[in-house]
Amino acid sequence: MRTLIDHLVAHRSGALVLLALAAFLEAYGDSCFQSALYRASGVARALAVVAGAVSLAAYGLVVNTPRWDFGKLLGVYVVLFFLLAQILARVRFGQSPTLPIFLGGALICAGGLIISLSG
């Protein structure tokens, strides 16, 4: 399995897919904990905690299994995490980005671009 994942991340598009999956798992896991803490009770709360824990554990495996230079990919990862977190905020919680979020997001995207292009 590790060999397959290493082969996948050897290509730019494969690394991007795996980073997007990791960003989704992290943002989704965080949203599950937010639901558990502030929007659910009883069994729904317990299920949200379990879903969050499973999602965050899967995130850890996705990020740490490949042999890649994660520091070089961090800029892309942060951009993907920001974008997926905003999508999840809208879909799961009905929260629309505000002007400060758009402005900060533009800075995050610019920073990711600078990190990615610098080598």
C-alpha positions in Angstrom: 0.0 0.0 0.0 2.8 2.4 0.9 4.5 1.8 -2.4 1.3 2.6 -4.3 0.9 5.9 -2.3 4.5 6.8 -2.8 4.1 6.2 -6.6 0.9 8.4 -6.5 2.6 11.3 -4.8 5.6 11.1 -7.2 3.3 12.9 -9.7 2.1 16.5 -9.1 -1.5 15.6 -9.7 -1.4 12.6 -7.4 0.1 14.7 -4.6 -2.6 17.3 -5.2 -5.4 14.7 -4.9 -3.9 13.3 -1.7 -3.4 16.8 -0.2 -7.0 17.6 -1.1 -8.2 14.4 0.6 -6.1 15.2 3.7 -7.5 18.7 3.8 -11.0 17.5 3.5 -10.5 14.9 6.2 -9.0 17.5 8.6 -11.7 20.1 7.9 -14.5 17.5 8.1 -13.1 16.1 11.4 -13.0 19.5 12.9 -16.6 20.2 11.7 -17.7 17.0 13.4 -16.3 18.1 16.7 -17.9 21.5 16.3 -21.2 19.8 15.7 -20.7 17.6 18.7 -19.8 20.5 21.0 -22.4 23.1 19.9 -25.1 21.5 17.8 -25.8 18.0 19.0 -26.8 16.1 22.1 -27.2 12.5 23.2 -26.4 9.8 20.6 -25.9 12.4 17.8 -23.2 14.0 19.9 -21.5 10.7 20.5 -21.6 9.8 16.8 -20.3 13.2 15.8 -17.3 12.8 18.2 -16.6 9.3 16.8 -16.9 10.6 13.2 -14.5 13.4 14.0 -12.0 11.1 15.7 -12.1 8.7 12.7 -11.8 11.5 10.2 -8.8 13.1 12.0 -7.1 9.7 12.4 -7.6 9.1 8.6 -6.2 12.5 8.0 -3.1 11.6 10.0 -2.6 8.5 8.0 -3.1 10.2 4.6 -0.6 12.9 5.5 2.1 10.7 7.1 2.0 7.6 5.0 3.6 9.0 1.8 7.3 9.8 1.7 7.1 13.4 0.6 8.6 16.7 1.6 5.5 18.0 3.4 7.2 21.3 4.2 7.4 22.1 0.5 3.7 21.1 0.0 2.5 23.0 3.1 1.6 26.1 1.1 -0.7 24.1 -1.2 -2.1 22.2 1.8 -3.0 25.4 3.7 -4.8 26.8 0.6 -6.7 23.6 0.1 -7.6 23.4 3.8 -8.9 27.0 3.8 -11.0 26.4 0.7 -12.5 23.1 1.9 -13.2 24.6 5.4 -15.1 27.4 3.8 -17.1 24.9 1.7 -17.9 22.8 4.7 -18.8 25.9 6.8 -21.4 26.8 4.1 -22.7 23.2 3.5 -22.8 22.0 7.1 -23.5 25.2 9.0 -25.0 27.6 6.5 -22.1 30.1 7.2 -21.2 32.4 4.4 -17.7 33.9 4.2 -17.5 37.6 5.2 -15.4 40.2 3.6 -12.5 39.7 6.2 -12.6 36.0 5.4 -12.4 36.7 1.6 -9.5 39.1 2.2 -7.7 36.7 4.5 -8.3 33.9 2.1 -6.8 35.9 -0.7 -3.7 36.3 1.4 -3.6 32.6 2.2 -3.9 31.8 -1.5 -1.2 34.3 -2.4 1.1 32.8 0.3 0.5 29.3 -0.9 1.4 30.4 -4.4 4.6 32.0 -3.2 5.6 28.9 -1.2 4.7 26.6 -4.2 6.6 28.7 -6.7 9.7 29.2 -4.6 10.8 25.7 -4.9 
